[in-house]
């Protein structure tokens, strides 16, 4: 068995190098497909960071009636914090709300004078609630409508932010759907290239295959080298795609950092190098081996 496997691997390497330009073209196309796959991973990281940045700026505010005791507000705060959908809850007292308002309008003498002339605090206590995901704000707003909570609540700002939240949810869904479709398309293109290359290799080796069958070579010995060719193409493509992507990630990283603070593409690439290379190997070997298997099954029937 070891002898058969070693021969299959040896013939596979020999056929791969002997095919020359077709093998190089296969690797080149697969490198493009794998780099597209890496690009989708980076795109998901970028959009995820951008969406997270926007999401941190989105919340719903729960404004309480002026007659609501502070103990009741703190009790409601604990109740909302216990929800699995809630990421954080910030309590803003009426006095704190007035301080924030004054700070935000300190350069507007008209508003400052109006607040002074009122002689009392016109603002109310509130809770700023952040959800773990944008699509969870609706259920949080619905929870606040239960009778024992709604009797203390004057207003919930969800309806004002609903359009922005819904658009953010739609963006996330479209990005994920588009990335999946593009990955499938690239995989199919790479698979077709490998399929055609193996088919050409089978055709060019038809005389040798006839001789091998005439002397009684097993199906595994005839078909195995072509499978090995596909695997070799996948491994080489994974290695080359990682090598080529490294300087690209380093070059574009500063530009993304300007638009999305805290995002460093090259740092992400370096920190996840082994896992990214593993994904590339799985993707490349999977596409190469599967395409070779289909080609071999189709063109080397008994």
N, C-alpha and C positions, 0 to 999 in steps of 0.2 A: 504493500500500500504506500509506504514512504517513497519507494522508487517511482511509482506511478505519479504521485503528487509532485515530486521533484522534477520529473520530466514535463509534466503539464506546465509548471511554473516556468521552467527553462524555455520551453517552446513558446509560451506566452510572451516572455521578455524578448525572445528572438524575433517573433512575428511583429511585435510592437515597434522595435527599432528598424526592422527591415521595411516596414510600411512607410517609414519616413514622413513625407509631407502629409499624407492622410492622418497619421497619428498626431502630428503637430497641429493640424487644423482642428482635430477633435479636442485636443487639450486647450487650444486657444478659445474655442467656442465655449467649452465647459468653464474655463476661467472667467469668461464674461458672465456666464450664468451664475457662477458661485459668487462673483463680486456683486452681482445684482442681489443675490441672497444676503450677502453681508450689508449691502446698502440698505436693504429693507430692515435689517436688524438695527442699524444706525438710525434709520428714519423713525422707527418705533421709539427708540431712545429719545431722539430729538422731540418728536411730537409728544411723547409722554412727559418730558420735562417741561415743554411749553404749556401743555394742558394742565400739568400740576401747578405751574406758576399762575395760570389764569384761575384755576380752581381755588387756590389759596386766597384769591381776592374776592371770591364769591361766598356769600353766606346768606342766611336769613335772620332777620332781626325780629325778636318777639317783644312788643311794647306792652307794658302792663298799665292797668288803670291806676290813677293816682291814689285810690283808696286801698290798693293791694299792700298788705303788710310785707316787710322785708323777709320775715321768716317764711312766708308763703312762697315768695319768689325764689328763695334759696332751696326750698323743698321741690319746687317745679324744676329748678336747675338740676338737682340730683336725679329727678325722674327722667328728664330728657337725656342726661349723660348716660343713663343705664341702657339706652337703646343701642342695639348693635350697629345701627346705621350712622351713629353720631361719632365724629372724630374728636370734637372739642366743643365746649360751651364756655363762653365768657360772660360774666355778670358785670353789667355797667349800671351803677347806681345813678340816681337823678343828679346828685352833686357831681359825680365823675363825668356824666354826660355834659353838664354845663361847663366844666373845666375844658373838656375837649372842644366844645363848640366855641368857647372864647379863644382858645389857642388857634383854632382854624380860621377865625375871623378877626385876629388881633390887628390886622392891617386895614380893617374896615371900620372907621370911626362911627359910622351911622349905626351899624348893628351893635357895636359895643355900647353906644349911648342908649340905644333902645333897651338893651338888657338891663342896664343900670337903672333906667327910669321905671322898669316894671317892678322892681323891688322884691320880686319873688322868682323862684325857679320855674320856668314854663315847661321844662323837659321832664320826661318820665323815665323810670328805670326800665332796663331792657336786657335781653339775653341775645348774644350773637352766637349763632349755632352754625358749625361747619360739619358737613357730611363727609363720609369716607369716599363716596362717589357722587358725581353730579346727579345721577338718576335716582338718588335716595332722598332728595329734598322734598319730593311730593309726599312720601310716606311720613316724613317728619312733620310737615305742615298738617297732614291729616291727623296725626297723633295729637297735635295741639288743639284740635277742634273737639276733643272729648269734653263732655259737660263740666266735669270737676276742674278742668284746666281752663276751658274757654270762658268761664265766668270771671276769671281774673285778667284775661288777656284782652287788650284793647285793639291790637292790630298785629298781623303777621305779614312781613314784607315779601313773602314768597311770590305773590302774584306779580310784584314789580320785577322780580328777577327771573320769573318763569321763562320768558323768551330767551334770555341769555343762557340759562341752564339747559333748556331744551336744545339750543343750537350747539352747545358744548357736547352734549350727549350724542347728537347727530354726527358731529365731527369725529368723535372717538369711534363710533360704529363704522363710519365710512372709511376711516384710515385703516382700521383692522380688516375690513372687508376687501378694500383695494389692495392691501399688502398681501393678503392670502391669494387673491386672484393673480397678481403679478408673479408671485412665487411659483404658482402652478404653471403659468405660461412659460416662464424661464426654464422650469424643470422639463416641460414637454419639448421645448426647443433643443435643449442639451441632449435629451434622450433620443430625439430623432437624428441628431448629428452622430451620436455614438452608434445608433442602429445602422445608419447608412455606411459608416466607416467599417463596422464589423461585416456588413454585407459585402462591401468591396474586398475586404480581406479574405472572406470565404471564396469569393469569385476568383481572386488572383491565386488562391492556393488550391483551386479545384483539382489540379493534377496530383498534387501531393496528397490531398484527402482521398482521392481515388486509389492511390497506391497503398495508403495506410489501411483503407478498408479491405483492399485485396489481400493484404498479408494478415488480416484478422485483428486489427487494432480495435480496442473497445470503444464504445460511444463516448465514455468519459475522456479517453485520451485524445479523441478527435475533437470533441467539443470544448474540453477544458481550456486549452490555450486561448481560445477566443474570449472566454469569460475572464481569463486573467488579463487580457488586453484591456477590457473595459474597466477592470479594477485599477490597473496601472494608470489609465487615463484619469480616473477619479482621484487617485492619491496625488498624482502630479499636479492636477488642477487645484486641489485644495492647498498644496504647498505654495504654488505660484500665486494664487489669489491672496493668500495671507501676506506674502512678501510684497506684492504690488500695493495692497491696501494700506500697509503701515505708513509709507511716506505721504500717501493721499490724506489719511486721517490726521497726520501731523500738520499738513499744510492747511487744511480747512478748519481745524479746531479753533484757532483764534477768531475767525469770522463768526462762528456760531456763538462763541463766548460773549461777543459784543451784544448780540440780540437776545440771548438767553443766559442771564447771569447764573454762574454756578455750573454750567455745562461745559465739559471738556471731553471732546470726542476721543482724542488720542489717549487721555488717561483711562477712559472707559475701555478702549481697545487694548491697552497694555494690561490693565487689571484683569480683563476677561480673555486674555490671549489663548489660554489653553482650552477654555470652553468654546470659544469661537472656532478655533482650529478643529476641535472635535465635531462641531456642527458641520463644518466644511467637509471633513472626512466622511461623515455619515451621508451627507447630501451627495457628495461627489461619487463615493463608492456605490451608494444606492442607485443613483441614476445610471452610472456606467455598467454595473453588474446587471441591473434589470433590463436595460436596453440590449446588452450583449446576450442575455438569456433569451429574450424574445427573438432576436435575430438568429441565434443558433438553432432554436427550436423550429423556426420557420424555414430556414434554408439548409438545415442538415437533418432532415427527416430520414427515418430509416427507409 
